[in-house]
Amino acid sequence: MTNIGWNNIYNIGCKIIDDQHKKLISIINELYESQHRGMLQASILGILDKLADYTVYHFSSEKKLFSQYGYPKTAEHDYFVDKVKELQMELSRGSIVLSLKTMDFLKDWTITHILGSDKEFGEFIKQHQLTTYHL
C-alpha cells in the first residue's frame, strides 16, 4: 500500500465534507507511514485513536447534513467505525500489528465510500440546491 494521494475526483461538491475527507485520508496516511517506519505500537495506537475519533466526528457531520437536506438514504458508517474500534482494541491488547491487509482495508473502504455513497449525496445536494434556487 502507498499513501492515498488526494485526487479531485474525490470531491463531492460539499466543501465541509470534502475538507473532512482530506483530513480522514491524511490520518490514514499518517497511520500507514507510522506502521511502515516501524514506530512503537503506542504511537500507532495513538494515531488509530485519532482515526477513530475523527471518523465518528466526520460521520456525525454527514448524518447531520443528510437530515438537513432530507436525504432519504443512510450510509454504511457503522461498519467502518466498528472495524476501527475493533482494530484499536486488538492493538491495545498487543494482539495484532497493523498488516498491509488492514491498511488496504482502511484505504479501499474510504475511497469506495467517497466515490460511492458520498458522491451520490453530493449529487443530491446539487439537485436540491438547483431546485431551491429555481423556485
MARBA-3410 file (N, C-alpha, C, O; in Angstrom, 1 decimal):
135
0.8,-1.2,0.0,0.0,0.0,0.0,0.9,1.2,0.0,1.9,1.3,0.6 ~ 0.5,2.2,-0.7,1.1,3.5,-0.7,0.1,4.5,-0.1,-1.1,4.2,0.1 ~ 0.6,5.7,0.2,-0.2,6.8,0.7,-1.3,7.0,-0.3,-1.2,6.8,-1.5 ~ -2.4,7.5,0.2,-3.5,7.9,-0.7,-3.3,9.4,-1.1,-3.2,10.2,-0.2 ~ -3.1,9.6,-2.3,-3.0,11.0,-2.8,-4.3,11.6,-3.1,-5.2,10.9,-3.7
-4.6,12.8,-2.7,-5.9,13.4,-2.9,-6.0,13.7,-4.4,-5.1,14.1,-5.1 ~ -7.1,13.3,-4.9,-7.5,13.5,-6.3,-8.8,14.2,-6.4,-9.7,13.9,-5.6 ~ -8.9,15.2,-7.3,-10.1,16.0,-7.3,-11.4,15.2,-7.7,-12.5,15.6,-7.5 ~ -11.2,13.9,-8.1,-12.3,13.1,-8.4,-13.0,12.7,-7.1,-14.2,12.3,-7.1 ~ -12.3,12.9,-5.9,-12.9,12.6,-4.6,-13.8,13.7,-4.1,-14.6,13.5,-3.2
-13.7,14.9,-4.7,-14.6,16.0,-4.3,-16.1,15.6,-4.6,-16.4,15.1,-5.7 ~ -16.9,15.8,-3.6,-18.3,15.6,-3.8,-19.1,16.8,-4.0,-20.3,16.8,-4.3 ~ -18.4,18.0,-3.9,-19.1,19.3,-4.1,-19.6,19.9,-2.9,-20.3,20.9,-2.9 ~ -19.3,19.4,-1.7,-19.7,19.9,-0.4,-18.4,20.2,0.3,-17.8,19.3,0.8 ~ -18.0,21.5,0.4,-16.7,21.8,1.0,-16.5,21.2,2.4,-15.4,20.7,2.6
-17.5,21.3,3.2,-17.3,20.7,4.6,-16.9,19.3,4.5,-15.9,18.8,5.2 ~ -17.6,18.5,3.7,-17.3,17.0,3.6,-16.0,16.8,2.9,-15.2,15.9,3.3 ~ -15.8,17.6,1.8,-14.5,17.4,1.1,-13.3,17.7,2.0,-12.3,16.9,1.9 ~ -13.4,18.7,2.8,-12.3,19.0,3.7,-12.1,17.9,4.8,-11.0,17.5,5.1 ~ -13.3,17.4,5.2,-13.2,16.3,6.2,-12.6,15.0,5.6,-11.8,14.3,6.2
-12.9,14.8,4.3,-12.4,13.6,3.6,-10.8,13.8,3.5,-10.1,12.8,3.7 ~ -10.4,15.0,3.2,-8.9,15.2,3.1,-8.3,14.9,4.4,-7.2,14.3,4.5 ~ -8.9,15.4,5.5,-8.3,15.1,6.9,-8.3,13.6,7.2,-7.4,13.1,7.7 ~ -9.4,12.9,6.8,-9.5,11.5,7.1,-8.4,10.8,6.3,-7.7,9.9,6.9 ~ -8.2,11.1,5.1,-7.2,10.5,4.3,-5.8,10.8,4.9,-4.9,10.0,4.9
-5.6,12.0,5.3,-4.3,12.4,6.0,-4.0,11.6,7.2,-2.9,11.2,7.4 ~ -5.0,11.3,8.0,-4.8,10.4,9.2,-4.5,9.0,8.7,-3.6,8.3,9.3 ~ -5.2,8.5,7.7,-4.9,7.1,7.2,-3.4,7.1,6.7,-2.7,6.1,7.0 ~ -3.0,8.1,6.0,-1.6,8.2,5.5,-0.6,8.2,6.7,0.4,7.6,6.6 ~ -1.0,9.0,7.7,-0.1,9.1,8.9,0.0,7.7,9.5,1.1,7.3,10.0
-1.1,7.0,9.6,-1.1,5.6,10.2,-0.2,4.7,9.4,0.6,4.0,9.9 ~ -0.3,4.8,8.0,0.5,4.0,7.2,2.0,4.3,7.3,2.8,3.4,7.5 ~ 2.3,5.6,7.3,3.7,6.0,7.5,4.3,5.5,8.8,5.4,5.0,8.8 ~ 3.5,5.6,9.8,4.0,5.1,11.2,4.2,3.6,11.2,5.2,3.2,11.7 ~ 3.3,2.9,10.6,3.5,1.5,10.5,4.6,1.1,9.7,5.4,0.2,10.0
4.8,1.8,8.5,5.8,1.5,7.6,7.2,1.8,8.2,8.2,1.1,7.9 ~ 7.3,2.8,9.0,8.6,3.2,9.6,8.9,2.3,10.8,10.0,2.5,11.4 ~ 8.0,1.5,11.2,8.2,0.6,12.4,8.1,1.3,13.7,8.9,1.0,14.7 ~ 7.3,2.4,13.8,7.1,3.1,15.0,6.6,2.2,16.1,6.0,1.1,15.9 ~ 6.8,2.6,17.4,6.3,1.9,18.5,4.8,1.7,18.4,4.0,2.5,17.9
4.3,0.6,19.0,2.9,0.3,19.0,2.1,1.4,19.7,1.0,1.6,19.2 ~ 2.6,2.0,20.7,1.9,3.0,21.4,1.6,4.2,20.5,0.6,4.8,20.5 ~ 2.6,4.5,19.7,2.5,5.6,18.7,1.4,5.3,17.7,0.6,6.2,17.3 ~ 1.5,4.1,17.2,0.5,3.7,16.2,-0.9,3.7,16.8,-1.9,4.0,16.1 ~ -1.0,3.2,18.0,-2.3,3.2,18.7,-2.8,4.6,18.9,-4.1,4.8,18.7
-2.0,5.6,19.1,-2.4,7.0,19.3,-3.0,7.5,17.9,-4.0,8.2,17.9 ~ -2.4,7.1,16.8,-2.9,7.6,15.5,-4.2,6.8,15.2,-5.1,7.4,14.7 ~ -4.3,5.6,15.6,-5.5,4.8,15.4,-6.6,5.4,16.2,-7.8,5.5,15.8 ~ -6.3,5.9,17.4,-7.3,6.6,18.3,-7.8,7.8,17.6,-9.0,8.2,17.6 ~ -6.8,8.6,17.0,-7.2,9.8,16.3,-8.1,9.5,15.1,-9.0,10.2,14.8
-7.8,8.4,14.4,-8.6,8.0,13.2,-10.0,7.6,13.7,-11.0,8.0,13.1 ~ -10.1,6.9,14.8,-11.4,6.5,15.3,-12.2,7.8,15.7,-13.4,7.9,15.4 ~ -11.6,8.7,16.5,-12.3,9.9,16.9,-12.7,10.7,15.7,-13.9,11.2,15.6 ~ -11.9,10.9,14.7,-12.2,11.7,13.6,-13.3,11.1,12.7,-14.1,11.8,12.1 ~ -13.2,9.8,12.6,-14.2,9.0,11.9,-15.6,9.3,12.5,-16.6,9.5,11.7
-15.7,9.2,13.8,-17.0,9.4,14.5,-17.5,10.8,14.2,-18.6,11.1,13.9 ~ -16.6,11.8,14.3,-16.9,13.2,14.0,-17.4,13.4,12.6,-18.4,14.0,12.4 ~ -16.6,12.8,11.7,-17.0,13.0,10.2,-18.3,12.4,9.9,-19.1,13.0,9.3 ~ -18.5,11.2,10.4,-19.8,10.5,10.1,-21.0,11.2,10.8,-22.1,11.3,10.2 ~ -20.7,11.8,11.9,-21.8,12.6,12.6,-22.1,13.8,11.7,-23.3,14.2,11.6
-21.1,14.5,11.2,-21.3,15.6,10.3,-22.1,15.2,9.1,-23.1,15.9,8.7 ~ -21.8,14.1,8.5,-22.5,13.6,7.3,-24.0,13.4,7.7,-24.9,13.8,7.0 ~ -24.2,12.7,8.8,-25.6,12.4,9.2,-26.4,13.7,9.4,-27.6,13.7,9.1 ~ -25.8,14.7,10.0,-26.5,16.0,10.2,-26.8,16.6,8.9,-27.9,17.1,8.7 ~ -25.9,16.5,7.9,-26.2,17.1,6.6,-27.3,16.3,5.9,-28.1,16.8,5.2
-27.3,14.9,6.1,-28.3,14.1,5.5,-29.7,14.6,6.0,-30.6,14.7,5.2 ~ -29.8,14.8,7.3,-31.0,15.3,7.9,-31.4,16.7,7.4,-32.5,16.9,7.0 ~ -30.4,17.6,7.3,-30.6,19.0,6.9,-31.2,19.0,5.5,-32.1,19.8,5.2 ~ -30.7,18.2,4.6,-31.1,18.2,3.2,-32.3,17.2,2.9,-32.8,17.1,1.8 ~ -32.7,16.5,4.0,-33.8,15.5,3.8,-33.3,14.3,2.9,-34.1,13.8,2.1
-32.1,13.9,3.0,-31.5,12.9,2.2,-32.1,11.5,2.6,-32.1,11.2,3.8 ~ -32.7,10.8,1.7,-33.5,9.6,2.0,-32.7,8.4,2.4,-33.2,7.4,2.9 ~ -31.4,8.4,2.0,-30.6,7.2,2.2,-29.8,7.3,3.5,-29.6,8.4,4.0 ~ -29.4,6.2,4.0,-28.5,6.1,5.1,-27.2,5.5,4.6,-27.1,4.8,3.7 ~ -26.1,5.9,5.3,-24.8,5.4,4.9,-24.4,4.2,5.7,-24.9,3.9,6.8
-23.4,3.5,5.3,-22.9,2.3,5.9,-21.7,2.6,6.9,-20.7,1.9,6.9 ~ -21.9,3.7,7.6,-20.9,4.2,8.5,-20.5,3.3,9.7,-19.4,3.1,10.0 ~ -21.5,2.6,10.2,-21.3,1.9,11.4,-20.3,0.8,11.2,-19.5,0.5,12.1 ~ -20.3,0.1,10.1,-19.4,-0.9,9.8,-17.9,-0.4,9.9,-17.1,-1.1,10.6 ~ -17.6,0.7,9.3,-16.3,1.2,9.4,-15.9,1.6,10.8,-14.8,1.3,11.2
-16.8,2.3,11.5,-16.5,2.7,12.9,-16.2,1.5,13.7,-15.3,1.4,14.5 ~ -17.1,0.4,13.6,-16.9,-0.8,14.3,-15.5,-1.5,14.0,-14.9,-2.0,14.9 ~ -15.2,-1.5,12.8,-13.9,-2.1,12.4,-12.7,-1.3,13.0,-11.8,-1.9,13.4 ~ -12.7,0.0,12.9,-11.7,0.8,13.5,-11.6,0.6,15.0,-10.5,0.4,15.6 ~ -12.7,0.5,15.7,-12.7,0.3,17.1,-12.2,-1.1,17.5,-11.5,-1.3,18.4
-12.5,-2.1,16.6,-12.0,-3.5,16.8,-10.5,-3.5,16.6,-9.8,-4.1,17.4 ~ -10.0,-2.7,15.7,-8.5,-2.6,15.5,-7.9,-2.0,16.7,-6.8,-2.4,17.1 ~ -8.5,-0.9,17.2,-8.0,-0.3,18.4,-7.9,-1.3,19.6,-6.8,-1.3,20.3 ~ -8.9,-2.0,19.8,-8.9,-3.0,20.9,-7.8,-4.0,20.8,-7.1,-4.3,21.7 ~ -7.7,-4.6,19.6,-6.8,-5.6,19.3,-5.3,-5.1,19.4,-4.5,-5.8,20.0
-5.1,-3.9,18.9,-3.8,-3.3,19.0,-3.4,-3.0,20.4,-2.3,-3.1,20.9 ~ -4.4,-2.5,21.2,-4.1,-2.1,22.6,-3.8,-3.3,23.5,-3.1,-3.2,24.5 ~ -4.3,-4.5,23.1,-4.0,-5.7,23.8,-2.8,-6.4,23.3,-2.3,-7.4,23.8 ~ -2.2,-5.8,22.2,-1.0,-6.4,21.7,-1.3,-7.6,20.8,-0.4,-8.3,20.4 ~ -2.5,-7.7,20.4,-2.9,-8.9,19.6,-2.5,-8.8,18.1,-2.4,-9.9,17.5
-2.4,-7.6,17.6,-2.1,-7.5,16.2,-1.1,-6.4,15.9,-0.8,-5.5,16.8 ~ -0.5,-6.6,14.8,0.3,-5.5,14.2,-0.5,-5.1,13.0,-1.0,-6.0,12.3 ~ -0.5,-3.8,12.7,-1.3,-3.4,11.5,-0.6,-4.0,10.3,0.5,-3.6,9.9 ~ -1.3,-4.9,9.6,-0.8,-5.5,8.4,-1.1,-4.7,7.2,-1.9,-3.8,7.2 ~ -0.5,-5.0,6.1,-0.8,-4.4,4.8,-2.3,-4.6,4.5,-2.9,-3.8,3.9
-2.8,-5.8,4.8,-4.2,-6.1,4.5,-5.1,-5.2,5.3,-6.1,-4.7,4.7 ~ -4.8,-4.9,6.5,-5.6,-4.0,7.3,-5.5,-2.6,6.7,-6.5,-1.9,6.6 ~ -4.3,-2.1,6.4,-4.1,-0.8,5.8,-4.9,-0.7,4.5,-5.5,0.3,4.2 ~ -4.8,-1.8,3.7,-5.5,-1.8,2.4,-7.0,-1.7,2.6,-7.7,-1.0,1.9 ~ -7.5,-2.3,3.7,-8.9,-2.2,4.0,-9.3,-0.8,4.3,-10.3,-0.3,3.8
-8.5,-0.1,5.2,-8.8,1.3,5.5,-8.8,2.2,4.3,-9.7,3.0,4.1 ~ -7.8,2.0,3.4,-7.7,2.8,2.2,-8.9,2.5,1.3,-9.6,3.4,0.8 ~ -9.1,1.2,1.0,-10.1,0.8,0.0,-11.5,1.2,0.5,-12.3,1.7,-0.3 ~ -11.8,1.0,1.7,-13.2,1.3,2.2,-13.4,2.8,2.1,-14.5,3.3,1.7 ~ -12.4,3.6,2.5,-12.6,5.1,2.5,-12.8,5.6,1.0,-13.7,6.3,0.8
-12.0,5.1,0.1,-12.1,5.6,-1.3,-13.5,5.1,-1.9,-14.1,5.8,-2.5 ~ -13.8,3.8,-1.6,-15.1,3.3,-2.1,-16.3,4.1,-1.5,-17.2,4.4,-2.2 ~ -16.2,4.4,-0.2,-17.2,5.2,0.4,-17.4,6.6,-0.2,-18.5,7.0,-0.5 ~ -16.2,7.2,-0.4,-16.3,8.6,-1.0,-16.8,8.5,-2.4,-17.7,9.3,-2.8 ~ -16.3,7.6,-3.2,-16.7,7.6,-4.6,-18.1,7.0,-4.8,-18.7,7.1,-5.9
-18.6,6.3,-3.8,-19.9,5.7,-3.9,-21.0,6.5,-3.2,-21.6,7.4,-3.8 ~ -21.3,6.2,-2.0,-22.4,6.9,-1.3,-22.2,8.4,-1.1,-23.2,9.1,-1.2 ~ -21.0,8.8,-0.8,-20.8,10.2,-0.7,-21.0,11.0,-2.0,-21.5,12.1,-2.0 ~ -20.5,10.4,-3.1,-20.7,11.1,-4.4,-22.2,11.2,-4.7,-22.7,12.2,-5.2 ~ -23.0,10.2,-4.3,-24.4,10.2,-4.5,-25.0,11.4,-3.7,-25.9,12.1,-4.2
-24.6,11.5,-2.5,-25.1,12.6,-1.6,-24.7,13.9,-2.2,-25.5,14.9,-2.2 ~ -23.5,14.1,-2.7,-23.1,15.3,-3.4,-24.0,15.7,-4.5,-24.4,16.8,-4.7 ~ -24.4,14.7,-5.3,-25.3,14.9,-6.4,-26.7,15.3,-5.9,-27.3,16.2,-6.5 ~ -27.1,14.7,-4.8,-28.4,15.0,-4.2,-28.4,16.5,-3.8,-29.4,17.2,-4.0 ~ -27.3,16.9,-3.1,-27.2,18.3,-2.7,-27.3,19.3,-3.9,-28.0,20.3,-3.8
-26.6,19.0,-4.9,-26.6,19.8,-6.1,-28.0,19.9,-6.7,-28.5,21.0,-7.0 ~ -28.7,18.8,-6.8,-30.1,18.8,-7.3,-31.0,19.6,-6.3,-31.8,20.4,-6.8 ~ -30.8,19.4,-5.1,-31.6,20.2,-4.1,-31.4,21.7,-4.2,-32.3,22.4,-4.2 ~ -30.1,22.1,-4.3,-29.8,23.5,-4.5,-30.4,24.1,-5.8,-30.8,25.2,-5.8 ~ -30.3,23.3,-6.9,-30.8,23.8,-8.1,-32.4,24.0,-8.0,-32.9,25.0,-8.5
-33.0,23.0,-7.4,-34.5,23.1,-7.2,-34.8,24.3,-6.3,-35.8,25.0,-6.6 ~ -34.1,24.5,-5.2,-34.3,25.6,-4.3,-34.1,26.9,-5.0,-34.9,27.8,-4.8 ~ -33.1,27.1,-5.8,-32.8,28.3,-6.5,-33.8,28.7,-7.6,-34.0,29.8,-7.9 ~ -34.4,27.6,-8.1,-35.4,27.9,-9.2,-36.8,28.1,-8.8,-37.7,28.3,-9.6 ~ -37.1,28.0,-7.5,-38.4,28.1,-7.0,-38.9,29.6,-7.0,-40.0,29.9,-6.7
END
